[in-house]
Amino acid sequence: MKKRHVVLIVIAFIVLALFAIVMGVGTWLTRGLEEMAQMQISDVDLSSLSDSTYPGNFKGYRWSNSVEV
């Protein structure tokens, strides 16, 4: 009976450790997403621009994006 108790404690510890790791990775992956979703991008007057390709980039938190329009 004592050996079974030790095995259950070890299994519970492993499950809790895996849960903590998953929660930590999930928190890291979603850090800054809400702030990025709420970000306001100002309007651009396209009539004042000549036809061309315009590069742009953004870096914030762990996210970075590049575009050419």
MOPAC internal coordinates of N, CA, C and O (Angstrom, degrees):
PM7 1SCF
backbone

  N    0.0000 0     0.00 0     0.00 0    0    0    0
  C    1.4482 1     0.00 0     0.00 0    1    0    0
  C    1.5298 1   110.60 1     0.00 0    2    1    0
  O    1.2310 1   120.01 1   143.41 1    3    2    1
  N    1.3198 1   117.59 1   -36.59 1    3    2    1
  C    1.4577 1   121.17 1  -179.07 1    5    3    2
  C    1.5258 1   111.20 1   -67.21 1    6    5    3
  O    1.2310 1   120.22 1   141.98 1    7    6    5
  N    1.3221 1   117.19 1   -38.02 1    7    6    5
  C    1.4592 1   120.60 1   179.37 1    9    7    6
  C    1.5291 1   110.27 1   -65.13 1   10    9    7
  O    1.2310 1   120.38 1   140.81 1   11   10    9
  N    1.3176 1   116.88 1   -39.19 1   11   10    9
  C    1.4595 1   121.38 1   178.03 1   13   11   10
  C    1.5263 1   110.53 1   -63.65 1   14   13   11
  O    1.2310 1   120.05 1   141.32 1   15   14   13
  N    1.2951 1   117.50 1   -38.68 1   15   14   13
  C    1.4685 1   122.73 1   178.64 1   17   15   14
  C    1.5305 1   110.35 1   -63.09 1   18   17   15
  O    1.2310 1   120.16 1   137.09 1   19   18   17
  N    1.3165 1   117.30 1   -42.91 1   19   18   17
  C    1.4640 1   121.70 1   179.03 1   21   19   18
  C    1.5289 1   110.03 1   -65.51 1   22   21   19
  O    1.2310 1   120.12 1   138.27 1   23   22   21
  N    1.3199 1   117.38 1   -41.73 1   23   22   21
  C    1.4621 1   121.41 1   179.33 1   25   23   22
  C    1.5272 1   110.18 1   -62.45 1   26   25   23
  O    1.2310 1   119.79 1   137.17 1   27   26   25
  N    1.3213 1   118.00 1   -42.83 1   27   26   25
  C    1.4619 1   121.50 1   178.58 1   29   27   26
  C    1.5258 1   111.46 1   -63.95 1   30   29   27
  O    1.2310 1   119.97 1   141.30 1   31   30   29
  N    1.3103 1   117.66 1   -38.70 1   31   30   29
  C    1.4667 1   121.16 1   177.90 1   33   31   30
  C    1.5305 1   110.17 1   -65.25 1   34   33   31
  O    1.2310 1   120.27 1   137.23 1   35   34   33
  N    1.3202 1   117.10 1   -42.77 1   35   34   33
  C    1.4670 1   120.93 1   179.00 1   37   35   34
  C    1.5292 1   110.32 1   -63.66 1   38   37   35
  O    1.2310 1   119.99 1   136.03 1   39   38   37
  N    1.3214 1   117.62 1   -43.97 1   39   38   37
  C    1.4647 1   121.24 1   178.63 1   41   39   38
  C    1.5259 1   110.32 1   -63.01 1   42   41   39
  O    1.2310 1   120.04 1   136.77 1   43   42   41
  N    1.3184 1   117.52 1   -43.23 1   43   42   41
  C    1.4678 1   120.92 1   178.55 1   45   43   42
  C    1.5267 1   110.66 1   -62.29 1   46   45   43
  O    1.2310 1   120.15 1   139.03 1   47   46   45
  N    1.3176 1   117.31 1   -40.97 1   47   46   45
  C    1.4625 1   120.94 1   178.32 1   49   47   46
  C    1.5287 1   110.95 1   -63.09 1   50   49   47
  O    1.2310 1   120.32 1   137.00 1   51   50   49
  N    1.3254 1   116.99 1   -43.00 1   51   50   49
  C    1.4653 1   121.02 1   179.47 1   53   51   50
  C    1.5269 1   110.52 1   -63.77 1   54   53   51
  O    1.2310 1   120.22 1   136.34 1   55   54   53
  N    1.3320 1   117.18 1   -43.66 1   55   54   53
  C    1.4651 1   120.84 1   179.15 1   57   55   54
  C    1.5204 1   110.51 1   -62.89 1   58   57   55
  O    1.2310 1   119.73 1   136.13 1   59   58   57
  N    1.3236 1   118.13 1   -43.87 1   59   58   57
  C    1.4645 1   121.30 1   178.85 1   61   59   58
  C    1.5269 1   111.39 1   -65.22 1   62   61   59
  O    1.2310 1   120.12 1   141.16 1   63   62   61
  N    1.3184 1   117.38 1   -38.84 1   63   62   61
  C    1.4629 1   120.44 1   178.42 1   65   63   62
  C    1.5268 1   110.55 1   -65.47 1   66   65   63
  O    1.2310 1   119.93 1   136.55 1   67   66   65
  N    1.3214 1   117.74 1   -43.45 1   67   66   65
  C    1.4645 1   120.96 1   177.45 1   69   67   66
  C    1.5260 1   111.16 1   -63.15 1   70   69   67
  O    1.2310 1   120.32 1   139.54 1   71   70   69
  N    1.3206 1   117.00 1   -40.46 1   71   70   69
  C    1.4629 1   121.39 1   177.69 1   73   71   70
  C    1.5258 1   110.44 1   -61.65 1   74   73   71
  O    1.2310 1   120.26 1   135.96 1   75   74   73
  N    1.3254 1   117.11 1   -44.04 1   75   74   73
  C    1.4679 1   120.95 1   179.39 1   77   75   74
  C    1.5294 1   110.95 1   -63.97 1   78   77   75
  O    1.2310 1   120.24 1   140.30 1   79   78   77
  N    1.3157 1   117.15 1   -39.70 1   79   78   77
  C    1.4665 1   120.69 1   178.75 1   81   79   78
  C    1.5273 1   110.47 1   -65.05 1   82   81   79
  O    1.2310 1   120.16 1   134.08 1   83   82   81
  N    1.3263 1   117.30 1   -45.92 1   83   82   81
  C    1.4672 1   121.20 1   179.51 1   85   83   82
  C    1.5235 1   110.57 1   -61.83 1   86   85   83
  O    1.2310 1   119.77 1   137.51 1   87   86   85
  N    1.3192 1   118.05 1   -42.49 1   87   86   85
  C    1.4667 1   121.22 1   178.99 1   89   87   86
  C    1.5281 1   110.67 1   -65.27 1   90   89   87
  O    1.2310 1   120.08 1   139.57 1   91   90   89
  N    1.3021 1   117.45 1   -40.43 1   91   90   89
  C    1.4615 1   120.74 1   179.06 1   93   91   90
  C    1.5196 1   112.20 1   -65.13 1   94   93   91
  O    1.2310 1   120.40 1   135.92 1   95   94   93
  N    1.3176 1   116.84 1   -44.08 1   95   94   93
  C    1.4662 1   120.71 1   178.53 1   97   95   94
  C    1.5281 1   109.87 1   -65.74 1   98   97   95
  O    1.2310 1   120.21 1   138.64 1   99   98   97
  N    1.3227 1   117.20 1   -41.36 1   99   98   97
  C    1.4642 1   120.60 1   178.09 1  101   99   98
  C    1.5142 1   111.96 1   -61.84 1  102  101   99
  O    1.2310 1   120.26 1   139.24 1  103  102  101
  N    1.3146 1   117.12 1   -40.76 1  103  102  101
  C    1.4615 1   121.20 1   177.54 1  105  103  102
  C    1.5173 1   110.42 1   -64.83 1  106  105  103
  O    1.2310 1   119.94 1   137.23 1  107  106  105
  N    1.3131 1   117.72 1   -42.77 1  107  106  105
  C    1.4629 1   121.30 1   179.29 1  109  107  106
  C    1.5290 1   111.30 1   -64.24 1  110  109  107
  O    1.2310 1   120.43 1   138.48 1  111  110  109
  N    1.3351 1   116.79 1   -41.52 1  111  110  109
  C    1.4605 1   120.59 1  -178.11 1  113  111  110
  C    1.5233 1   112.57 1   -66.55 1  114  113  111
  O    1.2310 1   119.83 1   147.25 1  115  114  113
  N    1.3168 1   117.93 1   -32.75 1  115  114  113
  C    1.4647 1   120.95 1  -175.77 1  117  115  114
  C    1.5229 1   113.32 1   -99.65 1  118  117  115
  O    1.2310 1   119.81 1  -175.80 1  119  118  117
  N    1.3085 1   117.96 1     4.20 1  119  118  117
  C    1.4642 1   121.27 1  -179.52 1  121  119  118
  C    1.5236 1   109.92 1   -62.72 1  122  121  119
  O    1.2310 1   120.35 1   -54.55 1  123  122  121
  N    1.3174 1   116.94 1   125.45 1  123  122  121
  C    1.4521 1   122.38 1   176.48 1  125  123  122
  C    1.5183 1   115.20 1    87.43 1  126  125  123
  O    1.2310 1   119.47 1   175.25 1  127  126  125
  N    1.3291 1   118.62 1    -4.75 1  127  126  125
  C    1.4591 1   120.06 1  -178.38 1  129  127  126
  C    1.5250 1   112.00 1   -63.37 1  130  129  127
  O    1.2310 1   119.89 1   137.44 1  131  130  129
  N    1.3075 1   117.81 1   -42.56 1  131  130  129
  C    1.4661 1   120.99 1  -178.58 1  133  131  130
  C    1.5249 1   110.89 1   -63.72 1  134  133  131
  O    1.2310 1   120.24 1   137.98 1  135  134  133
  N    1.3254 1   117.14 1   -42.02 1  135  134  133
  C    1.4617 1   120.43 1   178.49 1  137  135  134
  C    1.5248 1   110.81 1   -63.71 1  138  137  135
  O    1.2310 1   120.30 1   141.55 1  139  138  137
  N    1.3253 1   117.02 1   -38.45 1  139  138  137
  C    1.4606 1   120.07 1   179.03 1  141  139  138
  C    1.5299 1   110.84 1   -68.23 1  142  141  139
  O    1.2310 1   120.31 1   142.61 1  143  142  141
  N    1.3235 1   117.01 1   -37.39 1  143  142  141
  C    1.4659 1   120.53 1   179.84 1  145  143  142
  C    1.5254 1   111.37 1   -67.17 1  146  145  143
  O    1.2310 1   119.97 1   149.52 1  147  146  145
  N    1.3274 1   117.67 1   -30.48 1  147  146  145
  C    1.4639 1   121.93 1  -178.76 1  149  147  146
  C    1.5247 1   113.22 1   -88.15 1  150  149  147
  O    1.2310 1   119.68 1   175.34 1  151  150  149
  N    1.3225 1   118.22 1    -4.66 1  151  150  149
  C    1.4570 1   121.62 1  -176.02 1  153  151  150
  C    1.5273 1   110.93 1   -66.02 1  154  153  151
  O    1.2310 1   120.91 1   -45.92 1  155  154  153
  N    1.3152 1   115.86 1   134.08 1  155  154  153
  C    1.4619 1   122.11 1   177.30 1  157  155  154
  C    1.5273 1   109.61 1   -94.53 1  158  157  155
  O    1.2310 1   120.76 1   -48.99 1  159  158  157
  N    1.3091 1   116.16 1   131.01 1  159  158  157
  C    1.4619 1   121.43 1   176.69 1  161  159  158
  C    1.5211 1   106.77 1  -109.80 1  162  161  159
  O    1.2310 1   120.67 1   -54.48 1  163  162  161
  N    1.3136 1   116.32 1   125.52 1  163  162  161
  C    1.4656 1   120.31 1  -175.83 1  165  163  162
  C    1.5288 1   111.08 1   -71.06 1  166  165  163
  O    1.2310 1   121.30 1   -24.85 1  167  166  165
  N    1.3278 1   115.12 1   155.15 1  167  166  165
  C    1.4594 1   121.45 1   178.56 1  169  167  166
  C    1.5250 1   110.44 1   -71.62 1  170  169  167
  O    1.2310 1   121.21 1   -30.57 1  171  170  169
  N    1.3200 1   115.29 1   149.43 1  171  170  169
  C    1.4594 1   122.02 1   177.71 1  173  171  170
  C    1.5260 1   107.73 1  -118.65 1  174  173  171
  O    1.2310 1   120.60 1   -49.22 1  175  174  173
  N    1.3209 1   116.45 1   130.78 1  175  174  173
  C    1.4609 1   121.33 1   177.06 1  177  175  174
  C    1.5275 1   108.40 1   -79.59 1  178  177  175
  O    1.2310 1   120.81 1   -82.17 1  179  178  177
  N    1.3261 1   116.05 1    97.83 1  179  178  177
  C    1.4621 1   120.86 1  -175.64 1  181  179  178
  C    1.5234 1   112.55 1   -70.38 1  182  181  179
  O    1.2310 1   119.78 1   159.74 1  183  182  181
  N    1.3236 1   118.03 1   -20.26 1  183  182  181
  C    1.4695 1   119.89 1  -179.73 1  185  183  182
  C    1.5278 1   111.74 1   -69.63 1  186  185  183
  O    1.2310 1   120.18 1   160.10 1  187  186  185
  N    1.3250 1   117.27 1   -19.90 1  187  186  185
  C    1.4656 1   120.13 1  -179.75 1  189  187  186
  C    1.5329 1   112.66 1   -90.70 1  190  189  187
  O    1.2310 1   120.12 1   179.52 1  191  190  189
  N    1.3281 1   117.37 1    -0.48 1  191  190  189
  C    1.4650 1   121.06 1  -178.47 1  193  191  190
  C    1.5199 1   110.57 1  -105.22 1  194  193  191
  O    1.2310 1   120.85 1   -37.61 1  195  194  193
  N    1.3169 1   115.97 1   142.39 1  195  194  193
  C    1.4638 1   119.76 1   174.99 1  197  195  194
  C    1.5266 1   109.52 1   -81.26 1  198  197  195
  O    1.2310 1   120.97 1   -20.03 1  199  198  197
  N    1.3315 1   115.75 1   159.97 1  199  198  197
  C    1.4616 1   119.89 1   177.76 1  201  199  198
  C    1.5188 1   109.08 1   -66.54 1  202  201  199
  O    1.2310 1   121.17 1   -55.83 1  203  202  201
  N    1.3090 1   115.37 1   124.17 1  203  202  201
  C    1.4562 1   121.10 1  -178.73 1  205  203  202
  C    1.5188 1   108.45 1  -172.30 1  206  205  203
  O    1.2310 1   120.91 1     4.28 1  207  206  205
  N    1.2950 1   115.86 1  -175.72 1  207  206  205
  C    1.4603 1   122.20 1   173.36 1  209  207  206
  C    1.5153 1   107.74 1  -107.88 1  210  209  207
  O    1.2310 1   121.06 1   -53.49 1  211  210  209
  N    1.3208 1   115.57 1   126.51 1  211  210  209
  C    1.4574 1   121.31 1  -177.24 1  213  211  210
  C    1.5275 1   109.43 1  -115.92 1  214  213  211
  O    1.2310 1   120.22 1   -60.07 1  215  214  213
  N    1.3342 1   117.18 1   119.93 1  215  214  213
  C    1.4675 1   119.79 1   178.18 1  217  215  214
  C    1.5264 1   110.64 1   -84.32 1  218  217  215
  O    1.2310 1   121.45 1   -26.50 1  219  218  217
  N    1.3063 1   114.84 1   153.50 1  219  218  217
  C    1.4575 1   120.74 1   174.76 1  221  219  218
  C    1.5126 1   109.51 1  -151.90 1  222  221  219
  O    1.2310 1   120.63 1   -25.63 1  223  222  221
  N    1.3221 1   116.40 1   154.37 1  223  222  221
  C    1.4655 1   119.74 1   176.48 1  225  223  222
  C    1.5167 1   110.09 1  -149.96 1  226  225  223
  O    1.2310 1   121.56 1   -19.23 1  227  226  225
  N    1.3123 1   114.63 1   160.77 1  227  226  225
  C    1.4587 1   122.54 1  -179.33 1  229  227  226
  C    1.5177 1   108.46 1  -145.16 1  230  229  227
  O    1.2310 1   120.71 1   -41.87 1  231  230  229
  N    1.3199 1   116.25 1   138.13 1  231  230  229
  C    1.4619 1   122.05 1   173.27 1  233  231  230
  C    1.5205 1   108.07 1  -133.49 1  234  233  231
  O    1.2310 1   120.85 1   -53.62 1  235  234  233
  N    1.3133 1   115.98 1   126.38 1  235  234  233
  C    1.4549 1   121.14 1   178.30 1  237  235  234
  C    1.5128 1   109.94 1  -158.84 1  238  237  235
  O    1.2310 1   120.64 1   -46.02 1  239  238  237
  N    1.3314 1   116.39 1   133.98 1  239  238  237
  C    1.4585 1   122.81 1  -175.67 1  241  239  238
  C    1.5197 1   108.31 1    53.87 1  242  241  239
  O    1.2310 1   119.73 1    54.33 1  243  242  241
  N    1.3175 1   118.12 1  -125.67 1  243  242  241
  C    1.4632 1   119.22 1   179.12 1  245  243  242
  C    1.5239 1   111.24 1   -99.90 1  246  245  243
  O    1.2310 1   120.42 1  -172.33 1  247  246  245
  N    1.3340 1   116.80 1     7.67 1  247  246  245
  C    1.4559 1   121.75 1  -176.40 1  249  247  246
  C    1.5188 1   110.75 1  -101.51 1  250  249  247
  O    1.2310 1   120.77 1   -37.03 1  251  250  249
  N    1.3262 1   116.13 1   142.97 1  251  250  249
  C    1.4579 1   121.25 1   171.77 1  253  251  250
  C    1.5285 1   107.64 1  -146.57 1  254  253  251
  O    1.2310 1   121.39 1   -38.60 1  255  254  253
  N    1.3293 1   114.95 1   141.40 1  255  254  253
  C    1.4582 1   121.08 1  -178.50 1  257  255  254
  C    1.5127 1   109.42 1  -138.53 1  258  257  255
  O    1.2310 1   120.71 1   -34.71 1  259  258  257
  N    1.3216 1   116.24 1   145.29 1  259  258  257
  C    1.4598 1   122.53 1   174.94 1  261  259  258
  C    1.5197 1   108.25 1  -132.05 1  262  261  259
  O    1.2310 1   121.10 1   -38.80 1  263  262  261
  N    1.3413 1   115.50 1   141.20 1  263  262  261
  C    1.4590 1   120.49 1   178.89 1  265  263  262
  C    1.5226 1   109.51 1  -139.48 1  266  265  263
  O    1.2310 1   121.28 1   -21.85 1  267  266  265
  N    1.3147 1   115.15 1   158.15 1  267  266  265
  C    1.4601 1   122.68 1   168.81 1  269  267  266
  C    1.5125 1   106.24 1  -131.96 1  270  269  267
  O    1.2310 1   120.78 1   -57.33 1  271  270  269
  N    1.3215 1   116.11 1   122.67 1  271  270  269
  C    1.4713 1   120.62 1  -178.60 1  273  271  270
  C    1.5061 1   110.21 1  -127.30 1  274  273  271
  O    1.2310 1   120.10 1   180.00 1  275  274  273

